[in-house]
Amino acid sequence: MQPKVSIVIPCYNKVNYIANMFDSIIAQKWDNIEIILVNDGSTDGTREIITEYEHKFIKRSFDVVIIDQENKGLPSAVYVGFLQVTGDYVCQVDADDSLDKEYVSTLAGWLDDNSDYDWVVCDTLYVEEGIIKYVKYFRSDIAEFRDLSKLIELHLFFLVHVTVHEYMVRVDYLKKSGVLDNYYVDNKHTQEQQFVFPLIISGGKLKHITKPLYNYIQNDDMMSKRITSKDWKNYGDLYFDIAKETILRLQVTQSKKEYYLKIMKLAYYHYIYKYCLPIDKHINIEALEFVNSFLTNNAHISLSELLTTKEKSFRAIFDTIMGVNTSIPNKRRIAWGVLGNRGKEAMEVYNRRNFVFDELWDINGDGIAVKKPDISKLGTNDWVHIMPYTNISEKIANEITYTGCDMLVGGSGEEESFLVYVDCGQFFEGNYNDVIHKVRC
């Protein structure tokens, strides 16, 4: 008999979206499912949709538990749902997203076939206004980032996908890890850290399934939607406040907590300088003091250097602590889009650094010196820089993600701030090197 999978679904005012999630659950290629719905004080008709689908779930032979409570926020709804779990494996999903029809069968199937694994995670498809983007769990293909003992650090720097919906966990491991014992419901928003961090430090074996089995639907009603600098600042403050509270509750030594808190502060400044410009003067001073606390006296940087390098200073220190090599992989190097103005600027920067590409690609290429793009020829042994950063380059990046190649999207012709992205990891030139060579941990 199939192990039972418990799916916890917190629901608050999702009347326009929740049926899509319910339909995707009914379509699962797994029969032994327990659905735990926590209606967190919805006022828009969500409860009526739940009632309608309760009969459909029962017809599908699923177990159904429905809990109605006054509005207390997402963490409270999730926690209440966890307390009702009777399954062998558990996951939590958002009411306004949807699941690939093999989401449960793939994740639960792995746990069923591999008793030495305690939890499993998949990749995600982001869906916004008809555009679909494949988001990998690991936001960089740099090998050093795949050290699972460093997952908390990677979460703090957003180098893994920091949502909970891609995970499925053995219920026994969830309880053993103390997730429920230390869960707190004093906020009404994000709660990823207090779910994931205890699972990480408990040392359970995690399997990464490289398939996009969860569909993350971005809509105008999302409470985490970030548009303005203020939105990013508010989200960051909340995320790192909860991260701090979670770290303080972890069952680790005091020295380990202090280490995590220091990494968290480093990550916070990195986040602020990356997403929340302009920066308040007092934050600039605090950040400068913090950066210099990692450096020897003769390597201290000035405020002007900090403002020039911005978030790269913090990422450089993090990379050094983690022992990460940010150099470009030793693969076939392809420059895509070299004939446009931005592409020519980027190539000039590469040429000044004596960086040689194996092939140049452009849709207007002559087929000899500059070849026309051929996605079918891309594979895991290729490294591609898509030169301009535009909607077109984003589309190209999404298309070639499936080939398994490493990629960089975007770039600037300004030599001292030349910055491109490896997936969502980063490769820096110019001032980045000045900073990283000064770092002493």
Secondary structure, 3 states (H helix, E strand, C coil): CCCCEEEEEEECCCCCCHHHHHHHHHCCCCCCEEEEEEEECCCCCHHHHHHHHHHHHHHCCCEEEEEEECCCCHHHHHHHHHCCCCCCEEEECCCCCEECCCHHHHHHHHHHHCCCCCEEEEEEEEEECCEEEEECCECCCCHHHHCHHHHHHHHHCCCECCCCCCEEEEHHHHHHCCCCCCCCCCCCCCCHHHHHHHHHHCCCCEEEEEEEEEEEECCCCCCCCCCCHHHHHHHHHHHHHHHHHHHHHCCCCHHHHHHHHHHHHHHHHHHHHHHCCCCCHHHHHHHHHHHHHCECHHHCCCHHHHHHHCHHHHHHHHHHHHCCCCCCCCCEEEEECCCCHHHHHHHHHHHHCCCCCCEEECCCCCCCCCECCCHHHCCCCEEEEECCCCHHHHHHHHHHHCCCCEEEECCCCCHHHCEEEECCEEEECCHHHHHHCCECC
